Amino acid sequence: MKKHNYSAGPCILPQSVLNMAAAAVLDFNNGGLSILEISHRSKDFVAVMENARQLALEHLQLNDKGYTALFLQGGASLQFLMTAYNLLDKKAAYLNTGTWSDKAIKEARRIGEVVEVASSKEANFNYIPKDYSIPSDADYFHCTSNNTIFGTQMKSFPEVAMPMICDMSSDIFSRQLDFSKFDMIYAGAQKNMGPAGTTLVVVKNEILGKIKRDIPAMLDYKVHIAKDSMFNTPSVYAVYVSMLTLEWLRDLGGIAAIEQQNNAKAELLYNEIDRNPLFEGFVAKPEDRSAMNATFNLTDDGMKDTFDSLWKEAGINGLNGHRSVGGYRASMYNALPLESVQVLVDVMKMTENKA
């Protein structure tokens, strides 16, 4: 029986995608070979890569707007460094809203000066800073749209005069935004798009090539663009499953359709967190709550064994919070059905009845 998968990443994938991906492991495109053993230079896989890149741009409404989509390796963690290598000349501005933006700042400081424009670190990242100033002479502004560990999400983004770079690893393709406001977006596939092993980078071509430093080829976006995201052997299977997921999203009605479902899931769970006296949300302000990752705690630690037993018996997986926060985290990515959220809400009500 399929469990209700709240894992924060690698995350739940659509069942139809899993079925097609599983079949391709045995025989890809009826060619007598597995997707795991075909050449990345084969006609069939080149078509997969091209389709995946195009679908990413179409979903973000950035096709024909001077952007290129790449599928690279090294996770979002490598992008922390690649961003600075390619774009940081003298000074960069960073908003610090969680563990991953904190790591991005540390990597960028290896390359040049970083101005931390605001941070919620003093409150264990339980809110999104607002009303901060960004230096006008910064080479770029970097932010993280959704914070998986702490359950916060940026609902609005500043108007900036310099390129805006955003780590969207855990809420990519989940909600409608004016993506043209961003000059570069990157996202590890494993949190909302596919399996671990590949990272989507969508970059506006005109912001590249302005840094004089000698950039190692593997870290140079222009090199990857020139080679159509095939400079080195890509993560074939991860790109293929990401393509299937992007096709699934397209057939569902795109980002507009999935956003409605995501809002319904978040509303259902947060309403129960707010109603049920046994639970309290981790995020300080409701307007900063993530629609992707709901973080919450028990108000009575004496009910922990009861709650844990009930949700495990209900077939729920991956509900424990990150070790740096504790408590619980319900990751409600695109492929998680509303029915799974209802199961969790029912368990929370059952726990209340046993108190």
Stockholm file with secondary structure:
# STOCKHOLM 1.0

chainA/1-355         MKKHNYSAGPCILPQSVLNMAAAAVLDFNNGGLSILEISHRSKDFVAVMENARQLALEHLQLNDKGYTALFLQGGASLQFLMTAYNLLDKKAAYLNTGTWSDKAIKEARRIGEVVEVASSKEANFNYIPKDYSIPSDADYFHCTSNNTIFGTQMKSFPEVAMPMICDMSSDIFSRQLDFSKFDMIYAGAQKNMGPAGTTLVVVKNEILGKIKRDIPAMLDYKVHIAKDSMFNTPSVYAVYVSMLTLEWLRDLGGIAAIEQQNNAKAELLYNEIDRNPLFEGFVAKPEDRSAMNATFNLTDDGMKDTFDSLWKEAGINGLNGHRSVGGYRASMYNALPLESVQVLVDVMKMTENKA
#=GR chainA/1-355 SS CCCEECCSSSCCCCHHHHHHHHHHHHCSTTSSSCTTTSCTTSHHHHHHHHHHHHHHHHHTTCTTTTEEEEEESSHHHHHHHHHHHHHCSSEEEEEECSHHHHHHHHHHTTTSEEEEEEECGGGTTCSCCCSCCCCTTCSCEEEESEETTTTEECSCCCCCSSCEEEECTTTTTSSCCCGGGCSEEEEEGGGTTSCTTCEEEEEEGGGSSCCCSCCCGGGCHHHHHHTTTCSSCCCHHHHHHHHHHHHHHHHHTHHHHHHHHHHHHHHHHHHHHHHCTTEEESSSSGGGBCSSEEEEEESCGGGHHHHHHHHHHTTEESCBCCTTTCSEEEECCTTSCHHHHHHHHHHHHHHHHHC
#=GC SS_cons         CCCEECCSSSCCCCHHHHHHHHHHHHCSTTSSSCTTTSCTTSHHHHHHHHHHHHHHHHHTTCTTTTEEEEEESSHHHHHHHHHHHHHCSSEEEEEECSHHHHHHHHHHTTTSEEEEEEECGGGTTCSCCCSCCCCTTCSCEEEESEETTTTEECSCCCCCSSCEEEECTTTTTSSCCCGGGCSEEEEEGGGTTSCTTCEEEEEEGGGSSCCCSCCCGGGCHHHHHHTTTCSSCCCHHHHHHHHHHHHHHHHHTHHHHHHHHHHHHHHHHHHHHHHCTTEEESSSSGGGBCSSEEEEEESCGGGHHHHHHHHHHTTEESCBCCTTTCSEEEECCTTSCHHHHHHHHHHHHHHHHHC
//
